Amino acid sequence: MSSLRQALTDYLSMRRALGYKLERAEKLLDQFLTYLEDRGEKRVTTKTALAWARLPQGTSRAWWSFRLSIVRGFASHLHAIDPASEVPASELLGNRSRGISGRCAG
């Protein structure tokens, strides 16, 4: 298991211990890590997070914003472990509406 995969397991376990279900987040973060692995990336960068969040093309900006918010939470966790991991700024792909879930992405 890669260090990113182990970090994801630890992140999900910690958040679930706090009461979050994170079913959608787990699926999306697994897809994000596969995206990183396919590109040979060893850590999260803002550039890569933005590229992944904007997939697939043709979907709404709200969906892109939601995807990036999921990565942002995980990236914050990673940054505490590895300061070289980047946390995408909250202003990136900012969603003016609450169209995806209407509440915190967890």
C-alpha positions as a Markdown table, in Angstrom:
| # | Residue | x | y | z |
|---|---|---|---|---|
| 1 | Met | 0.0 | 0.0 | 0.0 |
| 2 | Ser | 1.4 | 3.4 | -1.0 |
| 3 | Ser | 1.9 | 6.1 | 1.7 |
| 4 | Leu | -0.9 | 8.1 | 0.1 |
| 5 | Arg | -3.3 | 5.1 | 0.3 |
| 6 | Gln | -2.3 | 4.6 | 4.0 |
| 7 | Ala | -2.8 | 8.3 | 4.7 |
| 8 | Leu | -6.3 | 8.0 | 3.2 |
| 9 | Thr | -7.1 | 5.0 | 5.3 |
| 10 | Asp | -6.0 | 6.9 | 8.4 |
| 11 | Tyr | -7.8 | 10.1 | 7.4 |
| 12 | Leu | -11.1 | 8.2 | 6.8 |
| 13 | Ser | -10.8 | 6.3 | 10.1 |
| 14 | Met | -10.1 | 9.4 | 12.1 |
| 15 | Arg | -13.0 | 11.3 | 10.5 |
| 16 | Arg | -15.4 | 8.4 | 10.9 |
| 17 | Ala | -14.4 | 8.2 | 14.6 |
| 18 | Leu | -15.7 | 11.7 | 14.8 |
| 19 | Gly | -19.1 | 10.7 | 13.3 |
| 20 | Tyr | -18.7 | 11.4 | 9.6 |
| 21 | Lys | -19.9 | 8.7 | 7.1 |
| 22 | Leu | -17.8 | 9.9 | 4.2 |
| 23 | Glu | -19.1 | 7.4 | 1.7 |
| 24 | Arg | -19.0 | 9.8 | -1.3 |
| 25 | Ala | -15.7 | 11.3 | -0.1 |
| 26 | Glu | -14.1 | 7.9 | 0.1 |
| 27 | Lys | -15.1 | 7.1 | -3.4 |
| 28 | Leu | -13.9 | 10.4 | -4.8 |
| 29 | Leu | -10.6 | 10.4 | -2.8 |
| 30 | Asp | -10.0 | 6.8 | -4.1 |
| 31 | Gln | -10.5 | 8.2 | -7.6 |
| 32 | Phe | -8.2 | 11.1 | -6.9 |
| 33 | Leu | -5.4 | 8.8 | -5.6 |
| 34 | Thr | -5.7 | 6.6 | -8.7 |
| 35 | Tyr | -5.4 | 9.8 | -10.8 |
| 36 | Leu | -2.2 | 10.7 | -8.9 |
| 37 | Glu | -0.8 | 7.2 | -9.2 |
| 38 | Asp | -1.5 | 7.1 | -12.9 |
| 39 | Arg | 0.7 | 10.3 | -13.2 |
| 40 | Gly | 3.4 | 9.0 | -10.9 |
| 41 | Glu | 2.7 | 11.8 | -8.4 |
| 42 | Lys | 3.8 | 11.1 | -4.8 |
| 43 | Arg | 2.1 | 14.0 | -3.1 |
| 44 | Val | -0.8 | 16.4 | -3.6 |
| 45 | Thr | -0.2 | 19.6 | -5.5 |
| 46 | Thr | -2.6 | 22.4 | -6.1 |
| 47 | Lys | -2.1 | 22.0 | -9.9 |
| 48 | Thr | -2.9 | 18.3 | -9.9 |
| 49 | Ala | -5.9 | 18.7 | -7.5 |
| 50 | Leu | -7.4 | 21.4 | -9.8 |
| 51 | Ala | -6.8 | 19.3 | -12.9 |
| 52 | Trp | -8.6 | 16.3 | -11.2 |
| 53 | Ala | -11.4 | 18.4 | -9.8 |
| 54 | Arg | -12.3 | 19.8 | -13.2 |
| 55 | Leu | -13.1 | 16.3 | -14.5 |
| 56 | Pro | -15.1 | 15.4 | -16.3 |
| 57 | Gln | -15.3 | 18.3 | -18.7 |
| 58 | Gly | -18.8 | 19.6 | -19.3 |
| 59 | Thr | -20.1 | 19.2 | -15.7 |
| 60 | Ser | -21.0 | 22.1 | -13.5 |
| 61 | Arg | -18.7 | 24.4 | -11.7 |
| 62 | Ala | -20.5 | 23.4 | -8.5 |
| 63 | Trp | -19.5 | 19.8 | -9.0 |
| 64 | Trp | -15.9 | 20.8 | -9.6 |
| 65 | Ser | -16.0 | 22.9 | -6.5 |
| 66 | Phe | -17.4 | 20.0 | -4.5 |
| 67 | Arg | -14.7 | 17.6 | -5.8 |
| 68 | Leu | -12.0 | 20.1 | -4.9 |
| 69 | Ser | -13.5 | 20.6 | -1.4 |
| 70 | Ile | -13.2 | 16.9 | -0.8 |
| 71 | Val | -9.5 | 16.9 | -1.8 |
| 72 | Arg | -8.9 | 20.1 | 0.3 |
| 73 | Gly | -9.9 | 18.3 | 3.5 |
| 74 | Phe | -7.7 | 15.3 | 2.7 |
| 75 | Ala | -4.8 | 17.6 | 1.6 |
| 76 | Ser | -5.1 | 19.5 | 5.0 |
| 77 | His | -4.6 | 16.2 | 6.7 |
| 78 | Leu | -1.6 | 15.3 | 4.5 |
| 79 | His | 0.0 | 18.7 | 5.0 |
| 80 | Ala | 0.1 | 18.0 | 8.8 |
| 81 | Ile | 2.1 | 14.8 | 8.0 |
| 82 | Asp | 4.1 | 16.1 | 5.1 |
| 83 | Pro | 4.4 | 19.9 | 4.8 |
| 84 | Ala | 5.4 | 19.6 | 1.1 |
| 85 | Ser | 1.8 | 18.5 | 0.4 |
| 86 | Glu | -0.1 | 21.5 | -0.9 |
| 87 | Val | -3.6 | 22.5 | 0.2 |
| 88 | Pro | -5.6 | 24.1 | -2.6 |
| 89 | Ala | -6.9 | 27.5 | -1.6 |
| 90 | Ser | -10.6 | 27.7 | -0.6 |
| 91 | Glu | -11.1 | 30.4 | -3.2 |
| 92 | Leu | -10.2 | 28.1 | -6.1 |
| 93 | Leu | -13.3 | 27.0 | -8.0 |
| 94 | Gly | -15.4 | 28.7 | -5.4 |
| 95 | Asn | -19.0 | 27.7 | -5.5 |
| 96 | Arg | -21.5 | 30.5 | -5.2 |
| 97 | Ser | -24.4 | 28.2 | -4.7 |
| 98 | Arg | -25.0 | 25.3 | -2.4 |
| 99 | Gly | -26.1 | 23.1 | -5.3 |
| 100 | Ile | -24.4 | 19.8 | -4.5 |
| 101 | Ser | -25.2 | 18.9 | -1.0 |
| 102 | Gly | -26.2 | 22.1 | 0.7 |
| 103 | Arg | -23.9 | 21.4 | 3.6 |
| 104 | Cys | -20.4 | 20.6 | 4.6 |
| 105 | Ala | -18.7 | 18.0 | 2.4 |
| 106 | Gly | -17.4 | 16.3 | 5.5 |
